[in-house]
Amino acid sequence: MTAPMNAAEITRTLGQLSLDLWKCVEELEVADLDATEKKHAADLAYSKAFLSADGPIEVRKHTALGETEELRFVADVADALVRNLVRRMKGLERRVEVGRSTSSWHKAELSLIGQGAES
């Protein structure tokens, strides 16, 4: 079990968590734009492949899927990165909330100690 943190450690930890959260948000912005661009490229390639294919509709669909599979995979991986960053961001937000609660608890404890010294 770890020892309770003092006020300076709580402040330092909250500061680091805030920086980590900001970095995660910046990474998420970049990843979201990248995923959007890759999805658009895959959709456009699929449409072009579908329109240029011959045969019945189902054959054209499957031909287009086969021709654009790699682009779709790249777009899906980019989307997975976005989901991962969202999960990381939510985890950091929860850790900040725990830190705030710890800080509030620490302040209340110090206040009680101060009141006891005055009595």
Order of alpha helices (4+ residues) and beta strands (2+ residues): alpha-alpha
